């Protein structure tokens, strides 16, 4: 549970000072301005992150889902992962996951090996080449990101983590709670 107010609000009327409140309701001006500044900063960050992901995909000649598979496998390279786990993680069909794994295997980024306990299943593993390529491509960015946060105080870190969790909760509920709009 978060302390974010998700109560639907009526559209705001223009305040007497003429300042538009399009998305952010009729909160006091200083509170609204602080909120807008935070949300705008978050939008700018997200745009930078999306652009970085596009550049990464382009430099590695991969699609988003291929990179997601590699990141998933690289979290714990010794863990034995079955294709079905990747299918659930990606939210794709079995056939789509198989096509992604075929491409990654052909490019030398993953290997498939038989499960010794169950001949009907296989394990997917990331190759040392894939690990090196991801580290080379993303290493400098990760170093810069760490440098941006390493000197935060415990209170600052806690505030940012709490904020990001509240924002995640807020956006995760969007499609779940919004009723479908009937088309004419």
N, CA, C and O of each residue as an XYZ file, in Angstrom:
736
protein
N       0.844     -1.178      0.000
C       0.000      0.000      0.000
C       0.884      1.234      0.000
O       1.909      1.268      0.681
N       0.500      2.228     -0.747
C       1.270      3.456     -0.794
C       0.427      4.594     -0.271
O      -0.778      4.448     -0.062
N       1.065      5.723     -0.062
C       0.328      6.896      0.382
C      -0.046      7.792     -0.805
O      -0.387      8.960     -0.620
N       0.020      7.245     -2.010
C      -0.377      7.993     -3.201
C      -1.893      8.002     -3.279
O      -2.530      6.952     -3.212
N      -2.464      9.178     -3.419
C      -3.914      9.313     -3.521
C      -4.343      8.961     -4.934
O      -3.994      9.664     -5.882
N      -5.099      7.878     -5.084
C      -5.562      7.463     -6.408
C      -7.038      7.742     -6.602
O      -7.655      7.221     -7.531
N      -7.613      8.565     -5.725
C      -9.019      8.920     -5.835
C      -9.243      9.734     -7.104
O      -8.561     10.738     -7.312
N     -10.186      9.325     -7.963
C     -10.434     10.106     -9.183
C     -10.839     11.528     -8.823
O     -11.574     11.755     -7.862
N     -10.355     12.470     -9.598
C     -10.658     13.873     -9.371
C     -11.421     14.429    -10.561
O     -11.259     13.987    -11.699
N     -12.242     15.395    -10.267
C     -12.940     16.104    -11.340
C     -11.928     16.978    -12.061
O     -10.954     17.420    -11.450
N     -12.135     17.238    -13.346
C     -11.207     18.116    -14.057
C     -11.098     19.455    -13.348
O     -12.094     20.024    -12.901
N      -9.879     19.945    -13.254
C      -9.635     21.197    -12.538
C      -9.993     22.389    -13.421
O      -9.759     22.385    -14.629
N     -10.549     23.374    -12.806
C     -10.825     24.628    -13.489
C      -9.567     25.484    -13.373
O      -8.777     25.296    -12.448
N      -9.372     26.417    -14.296
C      -8.206     27.288    -14.242
C      -8.267     28.110    -12.965
O      -9.299     28.711    -12.667
N      -7.170     28.148    -12.201
C      -7.147     28.929    -10.973
C      -7.188     30.419    -11.299
O      -6.927     30.827    -12.430
N      -7.520     31.226    -10.287
C      -7.657     32.667    -10.519
C      -6.401     33.309    -11.087
O      -6.493     34.278    -11.841
N      -5.199     32.775    -10.729
C      -3.976     33.408    -11.237
C      -3.698     33.038    -12.688
O      -2.692     33.475    -13.247
N      -4.564     32.243    -13.312
C      -4.445     31.903    -14.716
C      -3.524     30.730    -15.001
O      -3.380     30.346    -16.161
N      -2.889     30.143    -13.981
C      -1.979     29.027    -14.201
C      -2.784     27.777    -14.564
O      -3.747     27.427    -13.881
N      -2.379     27.118    -15.638
C      -3.070     25.908    -16.066
C      -2.708     24.745    -15.134
O      -1.567     24.629    -14.688
N      -3.671     23.908    -14.855
C      -3.453     22.761    -13.962
C      -3.832     21.467    -14.668
O      -4.241     20.506    -14.017
N      -3.703     21.431    -15.974
C      -4.172     20.356    -16.832
C      -4.162     18.968    -16.182
O      -5.226     18.379    -15.995
N      -2.997     18.436    -15.837
C      -2.930     17.074    -15.304
C      -2.977     17.027    -13.785
O      -3.362     16.001    -13.223
N      -2.609     18.073    -13.122
C      -2.243     17.950    -11.726
C      -3.236     18.524    -10.731
O      -2.889     18.731     -9.568
N      -4.441     18.781    -11.155
C      -5.491     19.142    -10.223
C      -5.339     20.514     -9.605
O      -4.657     21.392    -10.135
N      -5.996     20.673     -8.469
C      -6.062     21.992     -7.848
C      -5.314     22.053     -6.519
O      -5.769     22.698     -5.574
N      -4.173     21.383     -6.450
C      -3.336     21.455     -5.255
C      -2.803     22.875     -5.111
O      -2.784     23.624     -6.088
N      -2.370     23.260     -3.914
C      -1.747     24.579     -3.750
C      -0.585     24.730     -4.743
O       0.108     23.758     -5.041
N      -0.380     25.931     -5.245
C       0.569     26.184     -6.330
C       1.978     25.674     -6.025
O       2.593     25.059     -6.896
N       2.512     25.904     -4.822
C       3.877     25.467     -4.531
C       3.985     23.945     -4.531
O       4.965     23.393     -5.032
N       3.001     23.275     -3.981
C       3.002     21.811     -3.954
C       2.865     21.260     -5.368
O       3.538     20.294     -5.728
N       2.002     21.866     -6.166
C       1.804     21.440     -7.547
C       3.093     21.647     -8.353
O       3.470     20.784     -9.145
N       3.760     22.772     -8.159
C       4.995     23.042     -8.894
C       6.084     22.034     -8.531
O       6.799     21.556     -9.412
N       6.217     21.706     -7.250
C       7.207     20.697     -6.841
C       6.878     19.356     -7.467
O       7.767     18.662     -7.961
N       5.611     18.988     -7.448
C       5.179     17.710     -8.023
C       5.447     17.664     -9.518
O       5.953     16.671    -10.040
N       5.107     18.741    -10.193
C       5.329     18.802    -11.637
C       6.814     18.705    -11.964
O       7.190     18.043    -12.932
N       7.661     19.354    -11.173
C       9.103     19.304    -11.411
C       9.635     17.884    -11.250
O      10.470     17.440    -12.038
N       9.156     17.170    -10.230
C       9.585     15.784    -10.023
C       9.122     14.911    -11.180
O       9.909     14.134    -11.721
N       7.856     15.030    -11.565
C       7.329     14.207    -12.661
C       8.009     14.536    -13.983
O       8.265     13.635    -14.782
N       8.303     15.796    -14.224
C       9.013     16.168    -15.451
C      10.417     15.585    -15.451
O      10.879     15.102    -16.485
N      11.102     15.621    -14.324
C      12.433     15.017    -14.221
C      12.369     13.524    -14.477
O      13.256     12.963    -15.122
N      11.325     12.876    -13.976
C      11.154     11.450    -14.208
C      10.922     11.179    -15.695
O      11.464     10.216    -16.237
N      10.125     12.015    -16.357
C       9.897     11.848    -17.798
C      11.196     12.020    -18.591
O      11.454     11.269    -19.532
N      12.004     12.998    -18.213
C      13.276     13.226    -18.895
C      14.185     12.009    -18.708
O      14.829     11.559    -19.656
N      14.234     11.477    -17.478
C      15.038     10.280    -17.229
C      14.553      9.113    -18.084
O      15.355      8.426    -18.716
N      13.235      8.891    -18.103
C      12.687      7.775    -18.889
C      13.019      7.919    -20.372
O      13.343      6.931    -21.031
N      12.942      9.128    -20.895
C      13.285      9.356    -22.303
C      14.757      9.019    -22.546
O      15.092      8.412    -23.564
N      15.637      9.408    -21.622
C      17.065      9.096    -21.748
C      17.285      7.587    -21.683
O      18.108      7.041    -22.417
N      16.545      6.917    -20.799
C      16.689      5.466    -20.671
C      16.202      4.747    -21.925
O      16.841      3.798    -22.381
N      15.090      5.186    -22.482
C      14.567      4.579    -23.710
C      15.571      4.763    -24.846
O      15.815      3.834    -25.617
N      16.152      5.955    -24.951
C      17.149      6.207    -25.989
C      18.384      5.332    -25.782
O      18.949      4.816    -26.747
N      18.803      5.163    -24.531
C      19.948      4.307    -24.239
C      19.658      2.866    -24.635
O      20.517      2.201    -25.214
N      18.464      2.376    -24.333
C      18.102      1.005    -24.704
C      18.105      0.834    -26.218
O      18.540     -0.198    -26.728
N      17.618      1.847    -26.936
C      17.613      1.774    -28.400
C      19.047      1.719    -28.920
O      19.357      0.910    -29.794
N      19.929      2.577    -28.387
C      21.331      2.563    -28.818
C      21.984      1.226    -28.501
O      22.766      0.713    -29.301
N      21.668      0.655    -27.335
C      22.231     -0.640    -26.950
C      21.767     -1.727    -27.905
O      22.570     -2.532    -28.375
N      20.460     -1.750    -28.193
C      19.933     -2.750    -29.140
C      20.605     -2.608    -30.496
O      20.989     -3.598    -31.119
N      20.742     -1.364    -30.949
C      21.372     -1.129    -32.257
C      22.826     -1.581    -32.263
O      23.268     -2.231    -33.210
N      23.575     -1.242    -31.214
C      24.997     -1.596    -31.184
C      25.206     -3.103    -31.077
O      26.209     -3.630    -31.559
N      24.262     -3.796    -30.446
C      24.383     -5.250    -30.302
C      23.583     -5.993    -31.374
O      23.576     -7.223    -31.398
N      22.913     -5.255    -32.259
C      22.089     -5.852    -33.324
C      21.077     -6.839    -32.747
O      20.953     -7.969    -33.220
N      20.363     -6.398    -31.727
C      19.370     -7.239    -31.062
C      18.092     -6.458    -30.846
O      18.076     -5.228    -30.873
N      17.022     -7.206    -30.629
C      15.762     -6.608    -30.244
C      15.656     -6.514    -28.731
O      16.490     -7.047    -27.999
N      14.618     -5.829    -28.278
C      14.402     -5.643    -26.834
C      14.291     -6.979    -26.110
O      14.881     -7.149    -25.043
N      13.550     -7.921    -26.665
C      13.354     -9.201    -25.977
C      14.637    -10.017    -25.896
O      14.856    -10.720    -24.909
N      15.490     -9.938    -26.916
C      16.776    -10.638    -26.833
C      17.607    -10.076    -25.682
O      18.215    -10.823    -24.916
N      17.622     -8.754    -25.576
C      18.368     -8.147    -24.462
C      17.767     -8.505    -23.113
O      18.494     -8.728    -22.144
N      16.440     -8.561    -23.047
C      15.800     -8.945    -21.784
C      16.190    -10.367    -21.387
O      16.434    -10.635    -20.210
N      16.251    -11.275    -22.352
C      16.664    -12.653    -22.059
C      18.093    -12.664    -21.523
O      18.376    -13.319    -20.519
N      18.993    -11.944    -22.186
C      20.381    -11.916    -21.718
C      20.492    -11.330    -20.315
O      21.205    -11.871    -19.469
N      19.796    -10.233    -20.066
C      19.836     -9.630    -18.728
C      19.306    -10.611    -17.682
O      19.871    -10.727    -16.594
N      18.232    -11.310    -18.008
C      17.646    -12.280    -17.080
C      18.656    -13.384    -16.768
O      18.842    -13.752    -15.608
N      19.302    -13.906    -17.800
C      20.261    -14.991    -17.600
C      21.518    -14.515    -16.883
O      22.116    -15.264    -16.110
N      21.920    -13.275    -17.136
C      23.142    -12.752    -16.522
C      22.976    -12.403    -15.046
O      23.971    -12.236    -14.341
N      21.753    -12.291    -14.571
C      21.541    -12.016    -13.135
C      22.169    -13.100    -12.276
O      22.720    -12.820    -11.212
N      22.082    -14.335    -12.743
C      22.673    -15.464    -12.030
C      23.082    -16.497    -13.074
O      22.336    -17.440    -13.339
N      24.272    -16.324    -13.673
C      24.678    -17.185    -14.791
C      24.765    -18.675    -14.461
O      24.715    -19.505    -15.368
N      24.893    -19.026    -13.191
C      24.997    -20.444    -12.817
C      23.631    -21.107    -12.629
O      23.530    -22.332    -12.553
N      22.588    -20.287    -12.555
C      21.236    -20.815    -12.358
C      20.753    -21.538    -13.605
O      21.009    -21.092    -14.723
N      20.067    -22.636    -13.421
C      19.547    -23.400    -14.547
C      18.147    -22.893    -14.886
O      17.219    -23.000    -14.084
N      18.016    -22.340    -16.093
C      16.778    -21.705    -16.529
C      16.181    -22.506    -17.676
O      16.862    -22.844    -18.644
N      14.901    -22.799    -17.543
C      14.170    -23.497    -18.606
C      13.480    -22.476    -19.508
O      13.183    -21.366    -19.068
N      13.224    -22.836    -20.751
C      12.545    -21.908    -21.665
C      11.190    -21.416    -21.150
O      10.829    -20.263    -21.385
N      10.449    -22.254    -20.463
C       9.146    -21.843    -19.941
C       9.245    -20.687    -18.962
O       8.357    -19.837    -18.905
N      10.320    -20.655    -18.195
C      10.542    -19.551    -17.259
C      10.742    -18.241    -18.025
O      10.237    -17.192    -17.626
N      11.485    -18.320    -19.126
C      11.695    -17.129    -19.954
C      10.398    -16.701    -20.636
O      10.145    -15.505    -20.788
N       9.577    -17.663    -21.047
C       8.285    -17.355    -21.662
C       7.414    -16.560    -20.691
O       6.801    -15.564    -21.074
N       7.362    -17.002    -19.439
C       6.573    -16.280    -18.426
C       7.161    -14.905    -18.148
O       6.423    -13.929    -18.016
N       8.470    -14.822    -18.059
C       9.137    -13.554    -17.786
C       8.854    -12.536    -18.892
O       8.571    -11.370    -18.615
N       8.931    -12.983    -20.135
C       8.726    -12.079    -21.271
C       7.256    -11.807    -21.550
O       6.915    -10.794    -22.161
N       6.380    -12.710    -21.104
C       4.957    -12.565    -21.396
C       4.645    -12.840    -22.854
O       3.740    -12.235    -23.430
N       5.392    -13.749    -23.445
C       5.214    -14.081    -24.855
C       4.704    -15.500    -25.004
O       4.586    -16.239    -24.026
N       4.405    -15.871    -26.231
C       4.008    -17.245    -26.511
C       5.254    -18.133    -26.511
O       6.381    -17.649    -26.616
N       5.027    -19.425    -26.392
C       6.132    -20.385    -26.449
C       6.854    -20.282    -27.781
O       8.083    -20.325    -27.825
N       6.105    -20.147    -28.863
C       6.710    -20.053    -30.198
C       7.592    -18.811    -30.324
O       8.680    -18.877    -30.897
N       7.128    -17.686    -29.794
C       7.930    -16.454    -29.861
C       9.209    -16.596    -29.042
O      10.278    -16.165    -29.474
N       9.100    -17.197    -27.869
C      10.291    -17.409    -27.039
C      11.272    -18.321    -27.755
O      12.477    -18.068    -27.742
N      10.770    -19.376    -28.377
C      11.642    -20.303    -29.118
C      12.370    -19.569    -30.236
O      13.559    -19.804    -30.455
N      11.682    -18.691    -30.940
C      12.315    -17.927    -32.027
C      13.428    -17.028    -31.482
O      14.489    -16.907    -32.096
N      13.184    -16.404    -30.335
C      14.201    -15.553    -29.703
C      15.406    -16.399    -29.304
O      16.547    -16.013    -29.556
N      15.157    -17.541    -28.686
C      16.251    -18.412    -28.263
C      17.024    -18.940    -29.470
O      18.245    -19.080    -29.407
N      16.327    -19.234    -30.565
C      17.009    -19.675    -31.794
C      17.979    -18.595    -32.277
O      19.124    -18.892    -32.614
N      17.519    -17.342    -32.309
C      18.379    -16.236    -32.758
C      19.581    -16.069    -31.832
O      20.707    -15.890    -32.296
N      19.337    -16.127    -30.517
C      20.433    -15.965    -29.569
C      21.431    -17.118    -29.641
O      22.630    -16.915    -29.449
N      20.950    -18.305    -29.913
C      21.852    -19.447    -30.043
C      22.691    -19.320    -31.320
O      23.897    -19.566    -31.301
N      22.048    -18.937    -32.426
C      22.780    -18.756    -33.690
C      23.857    -17.680    -33.571
O      24.926    -17.797    -34.170
N      23.571    -16.632    -32.796
C      24.539    -15.539    -32.652
C      25.605    -15.839    -31.594
O      26.512    -15.032    -31.388
N      25.505    -16.985    -30.926
C      26.519    -17.375    -29.948
C      26.349    -16.764    -28.574
O      27.298    -16.731    -27.790
N      25.139    -16.272    -28.264
C      24.907    -15.627    -26.971
C      24.366    -16.581    -25.905
O      24.521    -16.326    -24.710
N      23.738    -17.667    -26.324
C      23.228    -18.658    -25.363
C      23.566    -20.057    -25.855
O      23.900    -20.272    -27.021
N      23.466    -20.997    -24.928
C      23.550    -22.414    -25.283
C      22.319    -23.112    -24.702
O      21.733    -22.670    -23.714
N      21.961    -24.191    -25.336
C      20.897    -25.051    -24.825
C      21.559    -26.370    -24.442
O      22.405    -26.888    -25.171
N      21.166    -26.901    -23.299
C      21.700    -28.202    -22.879
C      20.564    -29.037    -22.309
O      19.603    -28.518    -21.741
N      20.705    -30.338    -22.477
C      19.681    -31.260    -21.994
C      19.650    -31.256    -20.469
O      20.686    -31.155    -19.811
N      18.464    -31.366    -19.931
C      18.282    -31.496    -18.494
C      18.585    -32.946    -18.140
O      17.879    -33.840    -18.606
N      19.611    -33.212    -17.331
C      19.962    -34.603    -17.029
C      18.896    -35.338    -16.217
O      18.867    -36.568    -16.203
N      18.028    -34.597    -15.549
C      16.986    -35.213    -14.731
C      15.677    -35.415    -15.483
O      14.797    -36.139    -15.018
N      15.546    -34.780    -16.641
C      14.297    -34.867    -17.400
C      14.637    -34.678    -18.872
O      14.857    -33.553    -19.321
N      14.678    -35.754    -19.610
C      15.094    -35.693    -21.010
C      14.167    -34.849    -21.870
O      14.532    -34.474    -22.984
N      12.984    -34.548    -21.375
C      12.034    -33.754    -22.163
C      12.307    -32.263    -22.074
O      11.739    -31.491    -22.847
N      13.160    -31.837    -21.152
C      13.389    -30.398    -20.985
C      14.852    -30.041    -21.207
O      15.739    -30.895    -21.197
N      15.066    -28.747    -21.405
C      16.416    -28.235    -21.618
C      16.659    -27.051    -20.689
O      15.736    -26.480    -20.110
N      17.929    -26.710    -20.572
C      18.332    -25.525    -19.835
C      18.957    -24.530    -20.801
O      19.613    -24.909    -21.771
N      18.743    -23.267    -20.522
C      19.303    -22.180    -21.318
C      20.393    -21.525    -20.478
O      20.183    -21.229    -19.302
N      21.551    -21.301    -21.079
C      22.652    -20.646    -20.369
C      23.250    -19.561    -21.251
O      23.281    -19.684    -22.476
N      23.717    -18.515    -20.625
C      24.379    -17.425    -21.327
C      25.834    -17.834    -21.561
O      26.436    -18.512    -20.727
N      26.386    -17.424    -22.683
C      27.772    -17.764    -23.000
C      28.719    -16.699    -22.449
O      28.306    -15.567    -22.198
N      29.986    -17.062    -22.263
C      30.970    -16.057    -21.842
C      31.055    -14.892    -22.840
O      31.289    -13.751    -22.442
N      30.869    -15.176    -24.116
C      30.882    -14.126    -25.129
C      29.776    -13.102    -24.870
O      30.008    -11.896    -24.955
N      28.580    -13.586    -24.556
C      27.460    -12.677    -24.287
C      27.747    -11.832    -23.057
O      27.482    -10.630    -23.049
N      28.285    -12.451    -22.027
C      28.626    -11.716    -20.800
C      29.623    -10.613    -21.116
O      29.452     -9.478    -20.671
N      30.659    -10.932    -21.879
C      31.680     -9.937    -22.224
C      31.089     -8.822    -23.081
O      31.412     -7.652    -22.876
N      30.236     -9.164    -24.029
C      29.636     -8.154    -24.907
C      28.727     -7.201    -24.129
O      28.763     -5.989    -24.341
N      27.916     -7.753    -23.232
C      27.034     -6.901    -22.424
C      27.859     -6.011    -21.508
O      27.558     -4.826    -21.367
N      28.886     -6.557    -20.888
C      29.741     -5.757    -20.007
C      30.441     -4.636    -20.782
O      30.542     -3.509    -20.296
N      30.923     -4.952    -21.987
C      31.599     -3.941    -22.798
C      30.616     -2.848    -23.216
O      30.945     -1.663    -23.172
N      29.415     -3.248    -23.619
C      28.426     -2.291    -24.112
C      27.857     -1.432    -22.990
O      27.670     -0.230    -23.173
N      27.580     -2.022    -21.841
C      26.876     -1.307    -20.777
C      27.746     -0.927    -19.579
O      27.282     -0.228    -18.678
N      28.979     -1.371    -19.561
C      29.844     -1.134    -18.408
C      30.023      0.327    -18.059
O      29.879      0.705    -16.896
N      30.337      1.168    -19.054
C      30.549      2.598    -18.778
C      29.281      3.251    -18.257
O      29.331      4.080    -17.348
N      28.136      2.877    -18.836
C      26.874      3.457    -18.377
C      26.615      3.068    -16.916
O      26.221      3.911    -16.111
N      26.834      1.806    -16.579
C      26.619      1.369    -15.196
C      27.561      2.102    -14.244
O      27.166      2.460    -13.135
N      28.810      2.327    -14.672
C      29.755      3.076    -13.839
C      29.255      4.510    -13.609
O      29.332      5.019    -12.491
N      28.741      5.163    -14.671
C      28.229      6.528    -14.529
C      26.984      6.559    -13.641
O      26.803      7.483    -12.847
N      26.135      5.549    -13.779
C      24.930      5.498    -12.934
C      25.320      5.320    -11.467
O      24.766      5.985    -10.592
N      26.262      4.436    -11.200
C      26.715      4.239     -9.819
C      27.333      5.520     -9.271
O      27.091      5.882     -8.120
N      28.126      6.206    -10.083
C      28.741      7.457     -9.641
C      27.683      8.506     -9.300
O      27.899      9.344     -8.424
N      26.545      8.461     -9.986
C      25.481      9.438     -9.737
C      24.796      9.220     -8.388
O      24.204     10.153     -7.845
N      24.867      8.007     -7.839
C      24.138      7.721     -6.599
C      25.025      7.315     -5.422
O      24.548      7.242     -4.289
N      26.280      7.058     -5.667
C      27.139      6.475     -4.627
C      27.278      7.378     -3.402
O      27.441      6.880     -2.289
N      27.216      8.686     -3.590
C      27.402      9.606     -2.464
C      26.094     10.033     -1.803
O      26.097     10.947     -0.979
N      24.997      9.401     -2.142
C      23.722      9.735     -1.507
C      23.761      9.303     -0.044
O      24.342      8.275      0.301
N      23.140     10.097      0.795
C      23.038      9.728      2.205
C      22.019      8.592      2.339
O      21.230      8.362      1.422
N      22.029      7.887      3.461
C      21.011      6.864      3.659
C      19.586      7.417      3.546
O      18.706      6.755      2.995
N      19.359      8.624      4.065
C      18.019      9.224      3.969
C      17.647      9.540      2.525
O      16.511      9.311      2.108
N      18.607     10.068      1.759
C      18.342     10.351      0.343
C      18.039      9.063     -0.419
O      17.096      9.009     -1.208
N      18.833      8.043     -0.183
C      18.603      6.751     -0.850
C      17.233      6.195     -0.504
O      16.504      5.731     -1.381
N      16.887      6.244      0.763
C      15.581      5.734      1.197
C      14.451      6.520      0.548
O      13.442      5.935      0.153
N      14.602      7.835      0.433
C      13.559      8.662     -0.189
C      13.395      8.320     -1.669
O      12.272      8.222     -2.163
N      14.504      8.139     -2.371
C      14.430      7.809     -3.799
C      13.810      6.427     -3.995
O      12.952      6.251     -4.860
N      14.232      5.460     -3.210
C      13.670      4.111     -3.321
C      12.175      4.127     -3.029
O      11.399      3.504     -3.752
N      11.770      4.821     -1.993
C      10.344      4.908     -1.657
C       9.566      5.587     -2.784
O       8.481      5.138     -3.152
N      10.121      6.664     -3.328
C       9.474      7.360     -4.443
C       9.300      6.439     -5.639
O       8.213      6.363     -6.212
N      10.362      5.737     -6.021
C      10.280      4.866     -7.195
C       9.307      3.712     -6.975
O       8.631      3.286     -7.911
N       9.232      3.213     -5.768
C       8.241      2.156     -5.472
C       6.819      2.699     -5.591
O       5.948      2.030     -6.146
N       6.577      3.904     -5.078
C       5.243      4.508     -5.201
C       4.891      4.751     -6.671
O       3.755      4.523     -7.086
N       5.858      5.210     -7.448
C       5.609      5.440     -8.869
C       5.343      4.121     -9.589
O       4.465      4.048    -10.448
N       6.091      3.089     -9.246
C       5.851      1.770     -9.851
C       4.450      1.288     -9.534
O       3.745      0.793    -10.413
N       4.041      1.431     -8.277
C       2.688      1.048     -7.887
C       1.647      1.853     -8.656
O       0.628      1.315     -9.090
N       1.914      3.148     -8.821
C       0.954      4.024     -9.507
C       0.789      3.628    -10.969
O      -0.336      3.580    -11.468
N       1.892      3.342    -11.668
C       1.768      3.008    -13.089
C       1.371      1.555    -13.307
O       0.751      1.239    -14.322
N       1.713      0.663    -12.381
C       1.315     -0.740    -12.537
C      -0.193     -0.906    -12.476
O      -0.729     -1.839    -13.073
N      -0.882     -0.035    -11.781
C      -2.322     -0.163    -11.640
C      -3.126      0.492    -12.736
O      -4.353      0.388    -12.731
N      -2.483      1.169    -13.684
C      -3.216      1.946    -14.676
C      -4.150      1.090    -15.513
O      -5.352      1.353    -15.535
N      -3.650      0.089    -16.194
C      -4.503     -0.716    -17.071
C      -5.453     -1.603    -16.271
O      -6.545     -1.927    -16.737
N      -5.042     -1.989    -15.080
C      -5.866     -2.887    -14.272
C      -7.132     -2.215    -13.757
O      -8.173     -2.859    -13.627
N      -7.042     -0.916    -13.464
C      -8.202     -0.261    -12.850
C      -9.035      0.528    -13.833
O     -10.182      0.861    -13.535
N      -8.485      0.840    -15.013
C      -9.214      1.659    -15.983
C     -10.226      0.800    -16.742
O      -9.853     -0.222    -17.317
N     -11.498      1.199    -16.753
C     -12.473      0.439    -17.515
C     -12.221      0.605    -18.998
O     -11.742      1.648    -19.443
N     -12.541     -0.411    -19.750
C     -12.382     -0.351    -21.202
C     -13.362      0.664    -21.776
O     -14.496      0.784    -21.313
N     -12.914      1.377    -22.770
C     -13.763      2.360    -23.421
C     -14.435      1.677    -24.609
O     -13.770      1.101    -25.470
N     -15.750      1.750    -24.639
C     -16.480      1.149    -25.754
C     -16.245      1.964    -27.010
O     -16.286      3.194    -26.990
N     -16.001      1.261    -28.099
C     -15.845      1.975    -29.359
C     -17.225      2.098    -30.006
O     -18.085      1.237    -29.821
N     -17.428      3.194    -30.779
C     -18.747      3.423    -31.365
C     -19.122      2.393    -32.381
O     -20.208      2.461    -32.956
